[in-house]
Structures are given as structure tokens and as C-alpha cells.
Amino acid sequence: MDLRSLRCFVAVAERLNFTAAATSLNLAQPALSRTIKELETHLGAPLLVRDTRNVRLTDIGKFFLEEARQALNHVSRAEHIARGMARGELGRLTIGYTTFVGHDLLAPLVKQFRQGQPNVRIELSNAPSDRQRVALLEQKTDIALTLGPCSIPGIASIPIREEPLAVVMPGDHPLAEKTAVTVADLRGEKLIMGSESMWSVYRRTILSEFEREGVPPQIAFEAPTTEIIFSLVSAGMGLTVFPMSYSQHQSQQYPENSVACRPFAAKESKILIICAWGKDNPNPALPAMLRCMRYFRSVAARCIFHDEASR
């Protein structure tokens, strides 16, 4: 029994006429009759009752018709899904992101991708940059918005934008009077940093500036989330260094003037945000996302909560 046999039987059972069924299948009637007879022999039961004037279904034939229809529908659906996935039009795509990278880039990127690939299911994964890279290599994540640069073998990437850094402090801190804050200005200041387990890549980026300037960082608190970090700053427990756009967005969650953001005037005063993916990732939806990303990055610098021109 094969799909051809099922299609032949359904055509006859729905029309109860061999001539009409043969025409719909573009088959000769003797070949159709032979196929139905072989199917009945295979099943060991009659499906149709034939006489010189009429064709009708047996009780077994009525039951088999419903099952055959379902089987053909399942096969058709499976074929449709497989072809769609092969073209990258169906399936699933997992996007990894870090909190302060994803806060303004993620939504417009997903929206842009959805316009061209509405039937691809998008799953989001929030994790630190180092874990995102492991997930890319293990193909648990298909594409990641993360900190760069990334020179890990097996991972490809393109730059999205450079994000200016800011020193975030209590609104009444003396450094809030400055137009920009240097590393030297932070000598002896209590710093609030993301925990090593969750922020290792970003911590290395920031702390390398202190090492370059010969200023020992005074880390007073380590916190796992941005919400806790900013809450501690707002409570006057210390200062932190964060991307400017995220800092300005996050500071709006607190009472007016309780948090101040000033440009970080360090040698490396920006962080690089990249889109990364596994070179050997076979996901058929990935090329469509990369095409979308390459278009998206041309306007990514404008996709932030606070336009540079309004700062």
C-alpha cells in the first residue's frame, strides 16, 4: 500500500464512479480498477461493492475512507512544511541577546524579519555574551546580538554599531557637574559592577580601561542584573559604567534627577555591538535572518530610544 493507492481509493470513494475517478486522476479506468483490487487484496477486506450500475462503500470502506483522507492530509502538510523549511519560510529561529543590547535593537529586528518571513517561529534567549557564544557553537542559538569583537573559530559576525559609554551616578554626585567623566575622575569612587558569572565579557571591557590608566577600580558591589545595579546607583551606593542609550532609558524608571548619566571620556569610550552566528549552522531560516540583519544594521544606529541629535 502506498500513497498512490490511497489517492486512487479516495477518488473512487468520493465519486462512487470509476470513470469519473479515473478522469480526475488522469488514469485509464482498467488501471484504476486494478489498483483498487490490489489494495483490497492487501487489506484482506472489500472496500467497495460494485455491480453493473452502482458503486457503494462497505462499512470497512467507510472507515478506511476517513483514515485515508487523514493520512493524505498529514502527508500533504508534512510536505508543505518540509518545503517551506527548506526555503527558510517555515521553522524556528532562536535569537540570543544581552539585556542592554536587546533593549532597543531586538524589537525592530524581529518586526523587520516578520515582514518577510511571517511563518518562522521566533524564540528569544537572554544570556551573557560568553554564554551566547557557546550557544552559537552548540547550535542552541542561531543568531546573537552581543558584545564584540568575537574571534572564536566557528563563529562569524558583522558589526551592528558602536555604542557610547556613560558613567551612571546618583543625581547629586559631584561628578554630575562635569560634562564628561574620565577614568582618573573615578579614582577612589565606589563602583557597582555586574557579577563575574553573568557579566564577564563586559566587565573585562570596562576594567581594562582602569588598568590602561593605572587606576585601581574600587568595586563596592557586584550584582547579577541591570535592575539591581541601577537601583543601587539610585540609592547612592556607587557609580557604574553602562552603554549610554540603555543608561538614559533605564534612568527614566527612577525619580527625576535621582540618576545622572555623563559621557565616559576613556580611550575606548564605546563598545562594539555585533551580530554573530555559527558558521556551520544548517538552519534554513538563518540566511533570511542574515539578509534582514545586513539591511537592518544600515539603520540600526537610529533604532534607539534617544536619538543622538536630541542628547
C-alpha positions as CSV (number, residue, x, y, z in Angstrom):
1,M,0.0,0.0,0.0
2,D,1.4,3.4,-1.0
3,L,0.1,7.0,-1.4
4,R,-0.9,6.3,-4.9
5,S,-3.2,3.5,-3.8
6,L,-4.8,5.8,-1.1
7,R,-5.3,8.6,-3.6
8,C,-7.0,6.2,-6.1
9,F,-9.3,4.8,-3.4
10,V,-10.3,8.3,-2.1
11,A,-11.0,9.5,-5.6
12,V,-13.4,6.5,-6.3
13,A,-14.9,6.6,-2.8
14,E,-15.8,10.3,-3.1
15,R,-17.3,10.0,-6.5
16,L,-18.6,6.4,-6.4
17,N,-17.9,6.3,-10.1
18,F,-14.8,4.6,-11.6
19,T,-15.0,6.6,-14.8
20,A,-15.2,10.0,-13.1
21,A,-12.4,9.0,-10.7
22,A,-10.1,7.8,-13.5
23,T,-10.6,11.1,-15.3
24,S,-9.8,13.1,-12.2
25,L,-6.6,11.1,-11.7
26,N,-5.7,11.1,-15.4
27,L,-5.6,7.3,-15.3
28,A,-7.1,4.6,-17.6
29,Q,-10.1,3.0,-15.9
30,P,-8.7,-0.5,-16.1
31,A,-5.5,0.6,-14.3
32,L,-7.6,2.3,-11.6
33,S,-9.8,-0.8,-11.1
34,R,-6.6,-2.9,-10.8
35,T,-5.2,-0.6,-8.2
36,I,-8.3,-0.8,-6.0
37,K,-8.4,-4.6,-6.3
38,E,-4.8,-4.8,-5.2
39,L,-5.5,-2.5,-2.3
40,E,-8.4,-4.7,-1.2
41,T,-6.3,-7.8,-1.5
42,H,-3.5,-6.2,0.6
43,L,-6.0,-5.2,3.3
44,G,-7.8,-8.6,3.2
45,A,-11.2,-6.9,3.0
46,P,-13.6,-5.4,0.4
47,L,-13.8,-1.6,0.4
48,L,-16.3,-1.2,-2.4
49,V,-19.4,-3.1,-3.5
50,R,-19.6,-3.0,-7.3
51,D,-22.4,-4.0,-9.6
52,T,-23.2,-3.1,-13.2
53,R,-25.0,0.1,-12.2
54,N,-23.7,1.3,-8.8
55,V,-20.6,1.6,-6.6
56,R,-21.0,1.9,-2.8
57,L,-18.7,1.7,0.2
58,T,-18.7,-1.2,2.6
59,D,-18.7,-0.5,6.3
60,I,-14.9,-1.1,6.2
61,G,-14.6,1.1,3.2
62,K,-16.4,4.0,5.0
63,F,-14.0,3.7,7.9
64,F,-11.0,3.4,5.7
65,L,-12.0,6.5,3.7
66,E,-11.8,8.7,6.7
67,E,-8.4,7.3,7.8
68,A,-7.1,7.6,4.2
69,R,-8.2,11.2,4.0
70,Q,-6.4,12.0,7.2
71,A,-3.3,10.2,6.1
72,L,-3.2,12.1,2.8
73,N,-3.8,15.4,4.7
74,H,-0.9,14.6,7.1
75,V,1.4,13.8,4.2
76,S,0.4,17.0,2.3
77,R,1.0,19.0,5.4
78,A,4.4,17.4,6.1
79,E,5.4,18.0,2.5
80,H,4.3,21.7,2.7
81,I,6.2,22.2,6.0
82,A,9.4,20.4,4.7
83,R,9.4,22.5,1.5
84,G,8.8,25.7,3.5
85,M,11.5,24.9,5.9
86,A,13.9,24.2,3.1
87,R,13.2,27.6,1.7
88,G,13.5,29.2,5.1
89,E,9.8,30.2,5.1
90,L,8.8,27.9,8.0
91,G,10.5,26.5,11.0
92,R,12.1,28.1,14.1
93,L,14.9,30.6,14.7
94,T,16.4,31.3,18.1
95,I,17.8,34.8,18.7
96,G,20.2,35.4,21.6
97,Y,20.7,38.8,23.1
98,T,22.1,40.5,26.1
99,T,19.9,42.9,28.1
100,F,21.4,46.2,27.1
101,V,22.0,45.2,23.6
102,G,18.5,43.9,23.1
103,H,16.5,46.7,24.7
104,D,16.3,48.8,21.5
105,L,17.6,46.6,18.7
106,L,15.6,43.4,19.2
107,A,12.0,44.5,18.6
108,P,12.7,46.4,15.3
109,L,14.8,43.5,14.1
110,V,12.1,40.9,14.8
111,K,9.5,43.2,13.2
112,Q,11.6,43.6,10.1
113,F,12.2,39.8,9.8
114,R,8.5,39.0,10.4
115,Q,7.5,41.1,7.4
116,G,9.4,38.8,5.1
117,Q,9.1,35.5,7.0
118,P,5.8,35.6,8.9
119,N,5.6,31.8,9.4
120,V,9.0,31.3,11.0
121,R,8.7,30.9,14.8
122,I,11.0,33.3,16.7
123,E,12.4,32.2,20.1
124,L,14.4,34.6,22.3
125,S,17.2,33.7,24.6
126,N,18.6,36.3,27.1
127,A,22.1,35.4,28.3
128,P,25.6,36.9,28.9
129,S,27.8,37.3,25.9
130,D,30.1,34.4,26.7
131,R,27.2,32.0,27.1
132,Q,25.7,33.3,23.8
133,R,28.9,32.3,22.0
134,V,28.8,28.8,23.5
135,A,25.2,28.5,22.5
136,L,26.1,29.5,18.9
137,L,28.7,26.8,18.7
138,E,26.4,24.2,20.1
139,Q,23.6,25.4,17.7
140,K,21.3,26.1,20.6
141,T,21.1,29.7,19.4
142,D,21.0,30.6,15.7
143,I,22.0,34.2,15.8
144,A,23.0,36.6,18.6
145,L,23.1,40.3,19.3
146,T,26.1,40.5,21.6
147,L,29.3,42.3,22.5
148,G,32.2,42.3,20.1
149,P,34.6,41.7,18.8
150,C,34.5,37.9,18.6
151,S,37.4,36.0,17.1
152,I,36.2,32.5,18.1
153,P,36.8,29.9,15.4
154,G,33.4,28.7,14.0
155,I,31.6,31.9,14.7
156,A,31.1,34.6,12.0
157,S,29.9,38.1,12.8
158,I,29.2,41.5,11.4
159,P,29.3,44.9,13.3
160,I,26.0,46.5,14.1
161,R,27.0,49.7,15.8
162,E,29.4,51.3,18.3
163,E,27.6,52.4,21.5
164,P,29.0,55.3,23.5
165,L,29.5,54.5,27.2
166,A,28.3,56.6,30.1
167,V,29.2,56.9,33.8
168,V,25.9,56.5,35.7
169,M,25.8,58.1,39.2
170,P,23.4,59.4,41.8
171,G,21.9,62.7,40.6
172,D,23.5,64.7,43.5
173,H,27.0,63.3,43.0
174,P,29.8,65.9,42.5
175,L,30.8,64.3,39.1
176,A,27.3,65.1,37.8
177,E,28.5,68.7,37.4
178,K,31.0,67.6,34.8
179,T,30.2,67.4,31.1
180,A,32.2,64.1,30.8
181,V,33.9,61.8,33.3
182,T,37.4,60.3,32.9
183,V,38.9,57.2,34.4
184,A,41.0,59.4,36.6
185,D,37.8,61.0,37.9
186,L,36.7,57.6,39.1
187,R,39.8,57.0,41.3
188,G,38.6,56.1,44.8
189,E,34.9,56.1,43.7
190,K,32.8,53.1,44.7
191,L,31.9,51.2,41.6
192,I,28.9,48.9,41.1
193,M,29.7,46.1,38.6
194,G,27.8,43.2,37.1
195,S,28.8,39.9,38.7
196,E,31.6,38.0,37.1
197,S,29.4,35.0,36.4
198,M,26.9,37.0,34.4
199,W,29.0,39.9,33.0
200,S,32.4,38.6,32.4
201,V,32.9,39.9,28.8
202,Y,31.5,43.4,29.7
203,R,33.5,43.6,32.9
204,R,36.7,42.9,31.1
205,T,35.9,45.6,28.6
206,I,35.3,48.2,31.4
207,L,38.0,47.2,33.8
208,S,40.6,47.2,31.0
209,E,40.2,51.0,30.8
210,F,41.1,51.3,34.5
211,E,44.1,49.1,34.0
212,R,45.2,51.1,31.0
213,E,45.1,54.3,33.0
214,G,46.7,52.8,36.1
215,V,43.6,53.4,38.2
216,P,42.7,50.6,40.6
217,P,38.9,50.1,40.5
218,Q,37.1,50.2,43.8
219,I,34.4,47.7,43.3
220,A,31.9,48.1,46.2
221,F,29.0,45.9,44.9
222,E,28.5,43.2,42.3
223,A,25.0,42.5,41.0
224,P,23.5,40.0,38.6
225,T,21.0,42.2,36.8
226,T,20.8,45.7,35.4
227,E,17.8,46.5,37.6
228,I,19.7,45.8,40.8
229,I,22.8,47.8,39.5
230,F,20.7,50.9,38.7
231,S,18.7,50.5,42.0
232,L,22.0,50.6,43.9
233,V,23.1,53.7,42.0
234,S,19.8,55.4,42.6
235,A,20.2,54.7,46.3
236,G,23.6,56.4,46.4
237,M,25.6,53.3,46.8
238,G,28.1,53.9,44.0
239,L,28.6,54.6,40.3
240,T,28.6,52.3,37.3
241,V,29.6,52.4,33.6
242,F,26.9,51.4,31.1
243,P,26.0,52.0,27.4
244,M,24.6,55.5,27.0
245,S,21.3,54.6,25.3
246,Y,20.5,52.0,27.9
247,S,21.5,54.2,30.7
248,Q,19.3,57.0,29.6
249,H,16.4,54.6,29.1
250,Q,16.9,52.9,32.4
251,S,17.3,56.1,34.4
252,Q,13.8,57.1,33.4
253,Q,12.5,54.3,35.7
254,Y,13.6,56.3,38.8
255,P,12.5,59.6,40.3
256,E,13.6,62.7,38.4
257,N,17.2,63.8,39.0
258,S,17.9,60.7,41.2
259,V,20.2,59.3,38.5
260,A,22.6,61.2,36.2
261,C,24.4,59.9,33.1
262,R,27.6,61.6,31.7
263,P,29.8,60.5,28.8
264,F,32.7,58.2,29.7
265,A,35.8,60.0,28.4
266,A,38.1,57.0,28.2
267,K,40.4,55.9,25.4
268,E,37.9,53.2,24.4
269,S,34.7,55.1,25.2
270,K,32.5,52.9,23.1
271,I,31.5,49.2,23.0
272,L,31.0,47.3,19.8
273,I,27.7,45.5,19.2
274,I,27.8,42.7,16.8
275,C,25.5,40.1,15.2
276,A,27.1,36.7,15.5
277,W,26.2,33.2,14.2
278,G,27.7,29.8,13.8
279,K,29.4,29.2,10.5
280,D,28.1,25.6,10.3
281,N,24.6,26.3,11.4
282,P,22.3,24.4,9.0
283,N,19.0,26.2,9.9
284,P,17.3,27.1,6.6
285,A,15.8,30.2,8.1
286,L,19.3,31.7,9.0
287,P,20.1,33.1,5.6
288,A,16.9,35.1,5.6
289,M,17.7,36.5,9.0
290,L,21.2,37.4,7.9
291,R,19.8,39.3,4.9
292,C,17.4,41.1,7.2
293,M,20.3,41.9,9.6
294,R,22.5,43.3,6.9
295,Y,19.7,45.6,5.9
296,F,18.8,46.4,9.4
297,R,22.3,47.4,10.5
298,S,22.3,50.2,8.0
299,V,19.6,51.9,10.1
300,A,20.4,50.4,13.5
301,A,22.1,53.5,14.7
302,R,18.8,55.3,14.6
303,C,16.9,52.5,16.4
304,I,17.5,53.7,19.9
305,F,15.2,55.3,22.5
306,H,17.1,58.6,22.4
307,D,18.2,60.0,19.1
308,E,21.8,61.1,19.2
309,A,20.8,64.5,18.0
310,S,18.5,65.1,21.0
311,R,21.1,64.3,23.7
